[in-house]
Amino acid sequence: MSYADKTIVCRDCGQSFTFTVGEQEFFASRGFTNEPSRCTDCRAARKSGRDSGGGYSSGGGGYGREREMFSVTCSSCGNEARVPFQPRGDKPVYCSDCFSKQKGGSGGSHSRSYR
């Protein structure tokens, strides 16, 4: 496929930027089908905002935020466990090791077989 430089208007700042032949070839080699909609500076600013836990300014449903973790005592082994939810006390809470054992050993209605 032959490519030619394209001029695109950034959706954030409104400035024009060039989507070069090299960038287009890179996108194609990675299987990306959409062209970039932000200039290099706006992409970098958006990425640094995500990396620092700033999240999305449009209320992106919590993406990019640090998840609140809660310390609990594992109901099986008694070790400390950190979980991403506030336990209510009406159900057992397991550390990741004991949870894996519980889940793997259940053999009940939660296991599925795909054929």
Secondary structure, DSSP 8 states (H G I E B T S, - for coil): -----EEEE-TTT--EEEE-HHHHHHHHHTT--S---S-HHHHHHHHHHHHTT---TT--TTTTS----EEEE-TTT--EEEESS---SSS----HHHHHHHHHH--STT-----
